[in-house]
Amino acid sequence: MTEALFILGIVVITALAFDFTNGFHDTANAMATSIATGALKPKTAVLLAATLNLVGAFLSIQVALTVSNKIIHIQGANGAPVPELMGVPILTIIFAGLVGGILWNIATWLLGLPSSSSHALFGGLIGSAIAALGLDGVKWDGVVSSVILPAFFSPVVAGLVAALGTFVVFKITAAVATGPREKGFRWGQIGSASLVALAHGTNDAQKTMGVITLALIAYGSWTAGEGIPLWVKIACAVAIASGTYIGGWRVIRTLGKGLVEISSPQGMAAEFASAAVILSSSHLGMALSTTHVATGSILGSGVGRPGATVRWGVAGRMAIAWVITLPAAAVVGAICWAIAHGVGGALGTGLVFAILVVVAGLMFRHSRKTKIDPNNVNEDWDGGLHPKSAPAESKTPVNV
């Protein structure tokens, strides 16, 4: 029992670490366009996003229940672990899946790629479950209906809505001078970006709530199939808000400057499209990728603006990352399961946790060689992630 409690503690810590990386990886989803257009100063933007992520985490639990009930097969109808898994170290399965998700999150952040934190998590869990239990360890119907299909349709829907919204906005305001139009829509962006940040909290923070609840079910201290412990909600809300406040500046730069040279009307249209899709999906319990939605919206805003240039090469690299996220994280999750289970018990879990800390530390250290921060995140895009030393284009922020 002492060993199981130790492993549960490591799982909870690792889950909250994933939640933290989810926060800084996905800050761009809400704030990249507002920062790029100058609607908000960078540090103000991440503070606002962090606050609203914290609030949004408490507004719903439907996505958390999806994660705890519909991805891997460990829970019976009564909420307890299924009898055929007795003796299987389920906590180790969950732990290995989390490690796969964290390592993929940090790797894509290092490259400035807005890949899906959600798919990294699900991929890690699926890989470790298959390694431990075989194909029957995954609830494939839940994966298809609540993960795969939303991954395909959500960016398309968001892109179409943003394209239409952008086209209509520019059509209606064609007679308005560029300066007043930009200034007015920057105020609108503050509202729309805030809505996306709130929506992100209702969707992404809950994924970690679901994982920790899975761990509590496996440990035997939680059996409610339709609820989440209050302390889990609070811990996950604080973790994702803290990560958001750190600001994933590398991903913010790619989304804000790499896809489209975005104007304020485009930014507002993209953000409202993202918020609508994310909030609808959260209500339905679909654990979609907010990154896919935000990227689709930004691309749609470029398509919808006459004469806008869309960098399809950058979009193509993102699409490749999207496709390989689930299987890549699954491979890492399976490897981590093999190491932890092969060594066994608390020692195996501790070894994999040590590997996670070392690898994550090395990637963070490498990122310091080409630092991107609030001071250079908005410099002109020169075909790559890293900005030139030339000063950024001047944009007057709204005084917020």
Beta strands, then each sheet from edge to edge (+ up, - down):
end
